[in-house]
Amino acid sequence: MQSLLVDKKAIGEAKIPVVLLHGLGADEHDLMGLAAAFAPQHPVLSLRAPGRYGDGYQWFEIDWESETLVADPGEIESAGRYVINHLPSGPFVCLGFSQGGIIAQELLRAFPDRVAGLVLVSTWPLPGLASARAKVPILLQHGELDPIVPVRAADLLSDIWLGDDVSLMKYPMAHQISTASLNDISRWFAERFGDSSSPRSVG
């Protein structure tokens, strides 16, 4: 469990936790600044990817010549099991950024009873998934100026993940999470997961 960082424990009666999955070359500390967007009753967990990538880590090897950007699809399944094995039992909401968004989708595909909701930011479709009916709420966010994962990836995601509560939001930002997008995440989460308080502004 050394790679599991529990940065924000629940205050008061614990509600559903939030799991953060970082992008390529980052680590478990990278997204912890997002914790302030969630009400204090929600613990926030951030997990380090298992593979090294320069000074950081990766969930799977990237093949930059492939349309799916995936060198070995089996690595995605393995990374999904790695995440589940490092988390406490019970449902959670998963936020995946970039490469972490691929693993978040894999968690919903492979472990649907564990995932209560997804936030997918600046990511692309799970390779091999033609379409899927989402029974949980999904928020898709992408920067219109993203130079790494083109914004058309968000449109492909919205075509693949179908459901009654799938939202797509685009922003004038690059490959990042902006103040505006984080405030929208906070609002989306508060409306769906039983917070009695108003959404938490981080700007």
N, C-alpha and C positions, 0 to 999 in steps of 0.2 A: 504493500500500500504506500510505499515511499513516494510514488509519482502522483498520488492523489492529493491535491491541495484543497483543503476545506478552509476557505478564507472568510466566509460569512456564515456563522451559525444562526439558527432561528432564535429570535427573541420572542418569548411568550410561547403560546401553543403553536407548534410547528405545522406549517402547511406544505403543499407540494413543493419539492425542491426544483431548482433550476440547474441544469448541467451545461457547462460551456465547453465547446470543442474548438480549439484554436486552429489557425491556418498554417500553411507551409512555412517552416523555418522559425516558428514562434515556439512558445512553451506554455506551461500551465499558468503562468503569471500574466500572460499577455492580455487576456480578456477580463481580468478581475476588476478592472475599473468600471465594468458594466454593472457590478453588483448593486450599486446605489439606485439603479432603476427599478429594483424590486422591493416590495414591502418587507419590513424586517422579520415577518413571520416565515419567510421563505429562505431556507438554507440555499447557498450557492456553492456548487462544486465545480472545480475546473481540473481537467485531467490532461496530463502530458502524453503526447503521442509516443508510440513505442520505438519508432525508428529515428536515427540521427539524420540531420540535414544541416551541414555546416555547423554553426554555433547553436542551432535550434533543433527542432524535431519535425518529423513528418508521419502522417498516418499511412501513407503508401507512396511508392515511387512514382514520379511523374514521367510520362512519356510525352515530351513536347511535340513530337511528330504525329501523335495520334489525336483524332478528333475527340476522343473521350478523355484524353490526358492521363490515362491509366496504363501503367506498364503490366500489371498483373491483377486481374479482377479478384483473385483469391485473397489478395492482401486486404481488400476492403472488408470481406467477410471476416477475416481474422481480426481486423481492427475493431469491427463491431463487437465481436465476442470479448475482446480485450476490455472495451469500455464497460460492457455489462458486468464482467467479472470484477471490476474495480468499484462498482457502485453499490450502495446499500439496496436492499430489496424494496420493491414498491414502485409505483409510477413516478414519472418525472417529466418535466418540460425540457426540451433540448434546444439549445441555441448553437448552431454551427456556422462558423465563418469560413468562407472560401473552401479549402480542402476539408475542413471540419464539417462543412455542410454536407459533403458526400457521406461521411460517416453517420451524420444525423439521419439522413435518409435511409441508410442501411439499417439503422436501429429500428426505424418504423417498419421497414420491410420485414426484418427478421424477428423482431421482438415487439409486435404490435400491442401486446397487453401491458408493456412497460412504458410506452411513450404516450403521454397525455396531450402533447402539443409540440409543434416544431416552429422554430424561427430560423429561416435560412437566409443568410446574408452573403451577397457577393459570391455565389456559388453556381454550380452547374448541375445538370441532371445526373442522377445515379446511373452509371453505365449499365446497359442491358434492360433498363426499365422503360417499356414502351408507354404504359399508362397505368395509373393506380387510383383507386377510389379511397380517398382519405376519410377516415371516420373520426379524426381529431382535427382541431383547428391548426391551420398552417399560415404563417406570415412569411411572405417572400419580400425581400428588400434588395435593391441593387442600385449602384451608382451609374448614372447616365454617362459619366466620364471615365468609367473603369477601364484602364489600359491593359489589365491583366486578364480578367474574365469579362468579355464583351457583354453589354447589357442585353443583347438578344438571348443570352442564356436564361435570363429571368422569364422571358416570354416562353421559352421552351419548358421551363419548370411549371409555369402556370397551365400549359397545355397537358403536361403529364400528370400532375397532382390535381385530381378533380375531387370536388367535395362541396358541401354546403357552406363551409367556413374556410375558404382559401382566399387570402388577400394578397394582392401584388402592389407594392409601393416602389416608386422610383424617385431618385433624388439627384440634384446637381452636385454629385460628389464623385470621387475616384474609388479606388479599392479600399474601402474603409467603412467605419461606422461613425456617422456624424452625430452632432447633438440633436438635430431634427429627427434622424432615423431612430436614435436611442429613445427619445421621448415618445415616438410612435410605438416602439417595442413595449415601453412601460405601460402605455395606455391600453394596448392590445392585451397584454398579460393581465392587467388589473380587471379588465372587463370580462375575462373568460375564466379566471381562476379564483374568484370569490373574495377578492380584497374588499374590505369594507371602506378602506380609505380611498381617496382620489389618486389617480396616477401620480407618480413621483417625477417631477421635472428635474432634469439634470443640467439644464442650460443656464 
